[in-house]
């Protein structure tokens, strides 16, 4: 167990409550994965549990439909009553692209709610184009809205050029940015409910009969035991040659909520059974399972722990003041970690070495890093643990202490003492007539007639 926790925390940088730390972690080698990009972050407090290449630019595939759907939901007030018309040249637009489609016909009139089911459940390119043209008048204008949406969420490494998710050198995102979009989408009830539908009864239109739409997200289907995960509350999948197999989702369990993103997942027959396995699903499930089993919100510091001490001047009763954490801090850490599991490393250049009385309990006197093993979990202010009053005897002692603590002062006092000894004990005087110092025996000037 100790090996497990050490391995985890050697790659875990957590962002903590109530102070913030670097929200960045590294891939946890305790879990065997085949996907090239993984990211898992707490929605509750921003703690990053897994980060493997999360800032590496990658083709978004149909994960961009998270942005597509959110732009539509932000611009269409009534998705059940609003209809859009499929562009007449839809077949020409998608010819030779190998895109997933619903085989819509040009001129077909479809409700927005139905189109949203098609893009979130099946990544249907013809549905995406119909939504784009219906909302913004053209695909190009709609892509502009998607980019504006991404920028509004702080997705600095994302750029869209189409609504289909087809690979393009100018189109890219990162797992970290996808997580931001998914986290935002997870706040929208309509997005969440549509993204979790497994089978949708698509109604008849002016040109087509009713049909059924099945989700491509096998993590939602209990029959696929190696993929199925019952705690998902919102999700989107994608796949292209450059993006590999992808999935982004939000999962909640036991009061904890995480956003997870896997990109460039392998799609291989790993067990030689004649069926390719989607490792985006497998790796995502592994991350979530491990995290929900092992990570808990724990108190890692409290205000009674003595972290260090600082010297105090001008107090006879106290020569130092104890330093304690300014506040109780909780963090998402392995379940066995508590206040006894962490150590403090005082940041010397941000901590006082000596203070003058009076000192008030709670005065901030320094800062320390909180560590588990060699891993910095967070930093915390250090404050005085008690009141220390000023007193006159302490002042006197402090003054003398200051005097004798200075090498220059000590040297000067020694010179004065040496001069006094020379004057009063040895009897050294300056003789103006002779122009030099003379030693006068007994400290008195010798009278005429005295014997030598």
N, C-alpha and C positions, 0 to 999 in steps of 0.2 A: 504494500500500500504506500509506503514511504517513497519507493521508487516511482510509483505512478504520479504522486503529487509533485515530486521533484521534477520529473520530466515535464509535467504540465506547466508548472510555474516557471520553468526555465524558458518557456516560450510564450508566457502569458503576460502581457502588459494590460492592466485593467484600468478603466476609467471608473472612478469611485464616487460614492456619495459620502458627504455632501460636497467634497471638493472634487475638482476635475483633474484627471491625469491624462497622459497620452493614450488616446483610444486606439491602440495598435497592438496587435499580437502576431505571433508567428504560428505556422502550421504545427499542430500537435502530433508528434510522431507515434503516440500511443495508438492512434487509429490508422489502420492501413487504408489508403485511398488511391484511386487511379486518376482522378480528375486533376487538371492542371491549376484550376483556380477555385478557391473556396473562401467563404466569408460567413461568419456567424456573429451577430451582435445582439446584445440585450436591447429590446425596445424600451424597457423600464428605466434604465440608467445609462445606456450608452456603452456598457462594458463590451469590449471585443473579445470573444472567446477563441475564435479561429480566424486566422488571416494567412492564407497562402496565395500570394500574388494578387491580392485584392485591388491593388492600384495599377495593375498591368492592363493596358488597353487591349480590347478584344472586340470582335464583331458581336453585336447584341442579339442577332437572330430575332426571333419573335418576342423576346423579352421587351423589345421596344413597344410592344402592344400595351404594356403597363402605362406608358406615356400616352399612347393613342387613346386608350379607354378613358384616362383621367382628363385629357383635353376635351373629349366628347362630353363627359359628365359635367365638366365645368362650363360648357357652352350650350348644352341642350337642357332646357328646364323640365320637359316632360318626355322622357324617352319612350313611354308607352304610346303616346298619342302622335309623336312626330315620325314621319316617314321620309326616307330618302330614296332617290331613284338610282339604280345601278347605271353607270355610264354606258352609252351605246357601244363604245369601243373597248369594253372591258376585256374581251377575249384577245384583241390585238395587243393590249397593254401587257398581258401576262403570258403571251405566247412564247414558248421556249424557256421560261424561267424556272420550270419545275416547282412552282409555288403550290402550297396547299390551298385549295379553293373549295367553295360550295357549289361550283358550276352555275353561278347566277347568270341570268340572261340580261342582255342590255335592255334597259327600259323597265326592268322588274322593280316594283315598289315594295320596300321592306321597312318595317318599323325599326327604329334605332335600337330598342331593347333586343330585338332578334339579331341585329348585326353585332351588337356587343357580345352576345353569347357565342357568335361564330368566331370572333377574334380571340376571346379569352379561353374558349374551350378547344378550338381547332386551329388557331392562328391563320384563319382564312384570309388570303391576300385580297380576294375580290370584295370581301366585307370591309377590310381596312380602307381600300381605295374608295368605296362607296361612302363610307363615313367621312373620309377626308374631303371629298368633293362636296358632300352635303353640308358639312360644317363651315368650311372655309372657301368654297368655290373652286379650289384646285388642290392637287396634292402638294404642290410647292408651297402654297400659302399655309396649308395645314402643318407641314413639316416645320415651318417657321414657328408655329404655335407650340409644337412639341419641343423645339429647342428652347423657347422662352420658358416653358414649364420646367425643363431640366435645370436651366440657369436659376430659376426661382428657388429650387431646392438645394442649390450649392453643388450641383453636379458639374464640376469644372473639367472633367475628363470625358465628357459625353458630347457627341455631335451626330445628329440624324440627317440623312439625306433622302430617305424613303419611308414609307409606312408599311412595307411588306416584310422588312427584316432581312431581305436578300443582301448577301455580302457586297460590300462596296468599300474601296480603300479609304474613302472619306467619311465612312460611318463607323463609329466606335463608341465604346463605353467601358466601364470598369465594374467589377463586382461591388465595389464600395458605392459607386453611383447608383447601380441598380437597386441596392439595398435602400438607398434614400428614397427612390421612387416607389419601391414596394412598401416601405414603411408609411409613406404618405397615402398610398392607395389603400392600405389596411385600415385607414380611418374612415373610408367611404363604405357605408353599408351595402350600397348597390354593387360596387366593384367586388366586395368580398363574397356576397351571395352568388353572383353570377360565376365567379371564378371557381366556386366549389361544386357547381352543378355537374353531375356525371352524365345524365341523359336529358336532353332538352327536346320537347315537342315543338318543332319549328312549324308555325302555321302556314297555311296556303297563302299564296300571293296572287297578284293579278296574272302571273305567268307560270306559276309552279304550284304543284300540289303540296300538301303538308308532308313533312318528313321528320326524321329524328336525327339529332346531332349528339355524338358521343365525345366525351372529353379525351384528349390525348395525354392527360396527366394521370399516369398509372399509380401515382402515390395516393390518389383519391379512391382507387378501386380495391376493395378488400380482397378480391380474388387474386390479386398479385401480391402475395405475401412478402416477397423480398423487397417490394417497393412501398407497400401500403403504410401510411402513417396517419393515425386517427386524430391527431391534435392540430391539424392544419386549419387555419382560419382564413387564409387568402393565398392564392398561388398563380403562377404563370410558367409555362414551359416554352422551349424554343430549341431549334436545331438547324444549323447550316454547316457547310464544309469547314469554314473558318472558325465558327463559334463552337463547333462540337455540340454535344448534348448539354442543354442548359435547363436550370430550374431556379426559380426565385419564389420564396414563400414566407409566410408568417405562421408560427406555431405557438400555441399557448397551453400550459399545463401547470397545475398546482400553484397558480398565482404568478408564474413566470412567463414572459413573452419574448420570443426571439425572432429576428428576421435572418433568413439564411439564403445564400446565393451560391450556386455551383455553376461554373462555366468550363468550357473545353473538357467536358466529361467524355470518357471513353465509351465506345459502343462496340463491344467485342464478345465473342463466344469464349468466355474465360474458363468455363467448366466443360467445354467440349460436348455440349448436349445438343448442338445444332441450332441453338437460339442465342442471339446476341443479347447481352445484358447492358442496360442503360446505367452507367456508373454515375451519372449526375444524380439519379434517384437514389442509388445505393449509398453514395457518399454523403448525400444530404441527410438521409435517414440516420446514418452512422453518427454524424456530427450532433444531430438533435438528440438521439438516444443517449449518447455519452454525456452530453451537457445536462440534460434533465435528470440523469441519475447521479451525477457527481458534483454539480455546481449549486451552491446555496448562498443566500444572503446572510453574511455573518458579521458580527461586531468584531473588528480587528484592533481597535484602539478604544480606550475609555479615559476619562479625565482623572482617574486615580493613579495611573501608572507613572512612576517616576522615571523620567527618561535621562536626566542629567542634572547638573547644578551649575550655578553661576556665582562667582565670588561677589560679596557685598561689602561696600565701604560704609563707614560712619554708623555702624551698629555694633554695640558691645556684645549683645546677646547672640546675634547671628553673624557668622562669617560667610555664609552662602545661602542661596535660595534654590529650592528644588524646581525643576522644570517638568511640567506635565503636558500632555496633549491638550490643545485648546478645546476640542470637542470630540464626542464619540463618533467614530467613523465606521460605516458598514460597507461591505464590498461583496461582490459575487466572486467567491473563491471555492476551492474544494471543501467539502462539507466538514472535514476534520479541523480546518484552520479556525483558530480563535485568537483571543488576545495573548494567550501564552505561546502561540506559534510564530509570532512575528517579532522582529527586533527593530530597533531604531538606530539610524546612523545620523548623528547631528551634522548639519551642514555648517561647517565652521565659519565660513565667510558671511553667513547670514544669522549668526548667533553671537550674542554678547559674551564677552569673557569676564567682564566685571561691571557691576552697576552700583550706583550710590543710593543709600536709603534716603527717603522712604521708598518702599516698593509696595505696590498694591497687588493683591491677589488677582490674577487674570491679565496682568500686564504682559504683552507679547514681547518675549525676549529672544526668540530664535525660531528656527525651523529645522525639521528633521525629515529624513526619508524613512518610510515604513517598508521593511523588507521581509520577504519569506525566502529563506535560502539566500541566494544572491540576487533575487529578482526584486526590483523596486515596484511596490504596489501603488504607492502614492506619497505625497508629501503632506506634512501637517505643521501648523504653527505650534510653537512651544510657549507656554505661559507660566508665570510665577504661581506656585502652588499655595503660597501663604502671604499674608501681610507682614512686612518688616518695617518697623518705625525707626525714625531718626532719633539718636540720643547724643548728648554732649560728650560723655566719656568716649563713646564710639568715634565722634568727630576728632577728639584729641588723639586717640590711638591711630585713627586713620591718617591724620596729618603727619604724625611721626613715621608711620609706616610709609607714606608717600615720600617723605624726606629721605628715608634710608633705603628706599627702593631704587633711587636714582644713582647710577654710578658717578655721574658728574657731581652731584651733591655730596656723596660720600667722599670723593676725592678732595673737594673743596674743604669739607670739615676736617679731613685728615691733615691738610695743609695748615689750617688754622690751629689745630691741636699741636702740630709740630712747631709752629711759630711760638705758641704759648709756652711750650716746654723749653724751647730755646731761650725765651725771654726770662721766664721766671725760675726755671730750674738750673739750666746750664749757665745762664747769665751772659747772653750774647747781646752786645750793644754796638751801635755804630758810632765810631769815633770820628767826629768831623775834622779834627786837626790832622789825624793820620789818614783820613779818607778811606777807612775800611772798618769792618766789624772786628770787635775785640771780645775775648772771653774774660768776664770779670768773675773771679773766683767767689763762690758763695753767693753769686747773684748780686754782689756789691762792688762798687768801684774801689779799687785799691788806693789808699792814701799814701802821700809821700812819706818815706821812711819805713814803710812796712817792708818786711823782709820777703824776698821772693820765695 
